[in-house]
Amino acid sequence: MTQKQITLVKSSWRLLRDLDQTQVGDLFYSKLFLDHPELRRMFPKEMSGQNQKLIATLHAMVTRLDDINHLQQELTDLAQRHVEYGVRPKHYQYVGAALLWTLESGLGDDWTPATAEAWTTCYQLISGTMIAAAEHTTND
């Protein structure tokens, strides 16, 4: 990611953090489960805690974009946990689509082509790192 992309992701994330975080999580998971209902079984019935985990994880990732080495280790650890939950490489594409849709919906007019490109690049970095770590975990 370029420094400009990191700045765009961070500044747009700050705007999104001004919204009700429960609604942001609900919006994301509603979109994910609408598009891929088969994934619903991977999550708890009561989603409020999951919504909080999603927002906290995204916040941690965004704030650490300037320290890729530290972020990569956290993503590796996260990927290893996700393998235990049954997450497969194809699921990252589904999550990415729901995330970008949620960001666009939440940011409204602040969702510009440059912001979309920055978030897409960011998610590709995150998901690529996690997929590679998960594949390494399952091959050990």
Buried (B, 14 or more C-beta within 10 A) or exposed (E): BEEEBBBBBBEBBEBBBEEEBEEBBBBBBEBBBEEBEEBEEEEEEEBEEBBEEBBEBBBEBBEBBEEBEEBBBBBBEBBBEBBEEEBEEEBBEBBBBBBBBBBBEBBEEEBEEEBBEBBBBBBEBBBEBBBBBBEEBEEE
